[in-house]
């Protein structure tokens, strides 16, 4: 009799657990979350960055612009990109460029600020012009050496994006075709915590085959430039990219 009673209790617990929100699949959550339930917009900061120094050297067309010591990097920087305006809050406002090196997964790991990982890994390092020379920034520690202390919301935003490679998204409106996974999703905003700054960014890097889920992530920036990065949370996907495969 006790065994029968215990079996019934276990069945009831199992049935109840199946109904817990935390155990639902992403497809179930998509059906429950509607775009109108999502907090859709935050003010977009007015940030710009001056790309004229590296543009004048021709770096955005050819890495040959680099001084000899940086040309000898092994593996080398293979492409140099203009930084996005969202990095315009960095202080001091030094000339800045984004250097990337693409290697396959079975090749070496190299020092970098962050890595976009897929079948081919994209290692991101920065080039900063200061004290009359171009410096290589290949770690978050070196980034903080240049830009800390972080003492404004604008700088915290720029620094968090530069250090993590995640994306700031301020407008989630007019996205009726998207499939949302979280009704509590918030666009990017910066909160002063009293001991630093907390903000939400998004991992928009696409890899592999669809569906391609965009993840939100909370990042806390301390005045000394150290970061606390929370776990990624599924935010939304675009069904138009479901059939897309990216290496």
N, C-alpha and C positions, 0 to 999 in steps of 0.2 A: 504493500500500500504506500509506504514511504517512497519507494522508487517511482511509482506512478505519479505521486504528488510532485516529486522533484523534477520529473520529466516535464510536467505541465508548466511548472514555474520557468524552466529553461526555455520552453517554446514561447511563453509570453514575453520574456525578456528579449528574445531574438526578434520577435515581431515588432516590439516597441523600438528596438534599436534601428531597425530598417527604416523607421519613419523620422529619425533624427536628421535635422538639416545638415549636420556636419558629415553625414555619410552619403549624401545624395551625389549623384554623378553630375558632371558639368552639363550634360544635356538636360537634366532635370532643372538645373538652375537657370539655364537659358530660357526655358518655358515660363519660369516664374518672374524673371526680371524684364521689365519693359523699359525702353529708352526714356520715357517720360518720368520714370521713377529715379533716374540717375541725376545727381547734382551736376549740371552740365558745363558751367562756365565759371572762370575766375579771371580777374583783370590780367592782361598780358603786360609784363613790365617793358618799359621803353629802354631796351639795352641795344647798344651797337658796339662793334669792335672794328678798329682800324687795321686793315690788312695791307696797307700801302707798302710797308717795309719789305716784307717777303714777296709781295707782288712785284715790286720794283726790281728785285733780284731775279725774277723769273722762276721762283721756286715752285709755283703752282703748275708750271708746265714741265719742269725738269729738275730732279733732285741734284743735278750737277751744280746747282747754285751753292751747295753746302761747302763749308771750309774743308780743308784736306783731312783734318782729324776725324770729322764726321763722315766723310766719304769712305773711310777705312773701316767703318763699323762692320762687324761680321755676326749675323747677316745684316746687310745694309738696309737703310730706309729706301723703300722702292717707290713710294708716292708721297707727296706732300699736298695736304688739302688746306683750304681756307677754314678757319674756325667759325662756327656759327655765332650769330650775334648774341645768343643766350650766354656766351662766355664773356660778354662785355662788362660784367660786374666785377671781374677780377681786379684786385688792387694790390700792387701797382699795375697800371695799365700799360704793360710792356708789349712790344710786338710779339705776336704768337702765331705759330703754325702747327698743324697736326701732321705728324709723320706716321706712316703705317708700313708694316712689313707683313706679308702674307706667307705663311708656311703651312705645309700639310701636317696633319695630326701626329704622324710618326717622325717628324723632324724635331729639332731642339726647341726647348722653351727659352725665351729671352727676356731680360728685364724689361718691364713695360708698366705703364700706369694702369691699363686694363686690357683685356683681351676679348674680342668677339669670337666665340668658338663655334665652329661648324666642321665640315670635312676639311676645310682650309681655315686655319686660325689667323685672325687679323690682330696683330700686336700693335697697340697704339702708344706712341711716345710723342712728346711735345718738343718743339723747338722754340726757345725764348731768347730774344735779343736783349741783353743787359750788360752793363759794364763794358760796352764796346765790342762784345763778341756774341756769337750764337752758342747757346748752351743746350745740351740734351737733357730733357727731363724724362727719366725712364722709371719712375716710381712715385707713389703717392707721397712718400717722405720728402722727395725732392720738390714736389709740387707745394707741399706745406712750407718747406724752407723758404720758398719764394713769396708765397701769398699769405701766410699766416702773419698776424692774427686775422681771423675771419670775424668782422665786427659789424656787418650789416646784412639785412635780408637779401639784398641784391647780390652781394658777394657770396653769401652762403649758397644761393641758387646756382651761380656760375661755377663755384668751386665743386659743388656736388655733382653737377653734370660733367665737368672736366675730369673728376676723379673716378667716376663710375662708368661713364659712357652711356648712362641711361638718358632718357628723353623727357623734357618738360612739355607737358600737354596742358594747355589752358582752356581749351574749348572742346567739350565732348558733345556739344549740341549739333543739330542737323545731321545726325548719324542714324537715321531711321533704319538703314540696312544692316547695321551692326548687330551682333548678338552679344548682349551683356551677360556677364556671369555674376555680378555683384551689385546689388542695389545701393550699397554704401560707397561706391567708387566716387572719389573726389578728383577733380582736375588739380593740377599742380598749384600749390600755394605754400607760402613760407610762414611758419609760426615761430616767434621768439619764445623759447622755453625758459628763459632766464639764465640758463647755463649754456646756451647754444641755439641752434636753429633746427627745426624739424620740417621736412617737406616730403611730398609724394612725387615720385618720378615713375617712368614707365619703361619697361624693356621692350623696345619696338624692333629689335634686331631679328630678322626672319632667317630661319635655317631649316633645312629638311623639307618635308612635304606637309601640306595643309591637313587639317585646319591649323592656321597660324594664330595662336593665342597671344595677345598682348597682356603682359603682366604688370601690375602696379607694385611698387615697393616703397616703403617708408625709409627715409635716410635722415639721420641726425648728424649735424656738423658741429663739432666743438670749436671754440675759438682758436685752439692750437692746430686745427686742421685734421684732427683725427675723426674718423667716420664710424658710425654704427649703422649697418645696413640690415634691415629686417628681411624676413623670408618673402619671396615673390608670391603674389596672390593673383589668380586669374581675373582679368578685368573684362576683356571683350575680344571678339574676333570679327573679321570681315569675310562673309561667305564667298565674296568674289575671289578670294585668294585660296579657297579650299583646294583647288586643283593645282596650285603652284608648288613646284619643287625647286629648292635652292641649295646649291652646294656651299 
